[in-house]
Amino acid sequence: MAITLKDKMKGLSTGRRKKIEARAAHLIAEEMTLQELRRARKITQVRMAKELGISQNGVSRIEKRSDLLLSTLRKTIQAMGGSLSLVAQFPDQKPVVLTGIAVDDQPDPPKGGRHAHA
């Protein structure tokens, strides 16, 4: 008969078991979906909807999407009380924090098609 994880954990000391559980929680916290992050922050979809000015159903749709605009992701994270940083990582250099992407205070594009007249 195979040994289960529960069996293995029962055989460990309380201190060792707590260390393993803490490390597991830390690793799980490093990678979450938007829904898991919202729940971990104890925020309801209704509260998020009010913050974002959309319906609760809209929050649900955002949480289920796998491809979001950066501006939508930034607003969602800000509604949870956080901020979004984008980091580019390369094998031959230190990580680079990207700036100026999906910033809300960018000027509106000129109106009137491709050629704006003075």
N, C-alpha and C positions, 0 to 999 in steps of 0.2 A: 504494500500500500504506500502511496506517495505521501510525503510530508507536506502539509499545507503551510502557507505563510503564517496563519494563525497559530499553528502548532509550533513553528520556529520562534515566533515572537513570545509565546508563553514560556519557552525555555530560557529566555534571556532575563537578566536582572532588571529590576524596575528602572534603575538609572540608565542602563543601556537602551531599554525600550523607549524611554522618554526622549533620549538623544536621537534615536532613529525616527520617531514620530515628529519631532521638531524639524529635523532635516527634510523629511518628506513634505511637511507643510510648507517649508521654505521653497523647495523645488516646485511644488504645485503653484505657489503664489507667483513664481516668476513667469508663468505662462498661463494666461486666462483668456477666455472669450470676453467680449464686451458684457454679455449677460452675467457671466461669473464675476466679473469685476464689479458690476453694479450691485449684485447681491452681496458680495463681500463688503462693500461700502454701506450696506444696509439702506439702499435707496430703491424705492418702488418705481415701476414703469410710469405710474401716474405722476409722481414727483418729477421724474426726468422729462416727461411730456410737457409739464408746466414750464420747466426751465428752458426747454428747447422751443417752446411755442408750437408744438405739434400735438397730434393725438397720441393716446396710449398705444394704439395700433401702429402708429408710425414708429414709435420706439421699438416695438416688437419687430417690425420689418428691418430696422437698422441693425438690431442685434443678430438677426438671422443672415444678413448679407455677408458674403465673403470678400466682396470687392467694394470698398467705400471711397468716396472722394476724401482727400485729406482734410478739406475744410469741414466736412461732416464729422469725421473722426475727431478733429480738434474740438469742435463745438460739443460733441458728446462727452469727451474727457473733461472739458471745462465745466460742463453741467454737473459732473460728479465731484467737482472741486479740485481737479488736477490740471496739469498742463501736459501738452504733447511735445516730445522732442524726437526728431528723426536723426538717426546716426548711421552713417555709411561706414562699413567695415571692410577692410582689405587685408589680405594676408601679409603684405609687405610694408604696412604703415599703421600708425595708431588710428583709432576710430576718429571720424570727422563728424561733428555736429552740423547738420544742414540747417541753414537759416533762410528766411524769406520765402518759404514754400507754404502756400495756402494761408497766407496772412490776410486777415479780414480787413485791414486798413489800406489795401492797395487802391489806387485811384480807379474810378470807373473808366472803361474804354470809351473813346470818342464816339459820339452818335452820328448817324448818317451814312453808314456803310463803310467801305474801305477808304474813301477819300474824304477827310473832314475839311471843310472850307472855313477860312477865317472870316 
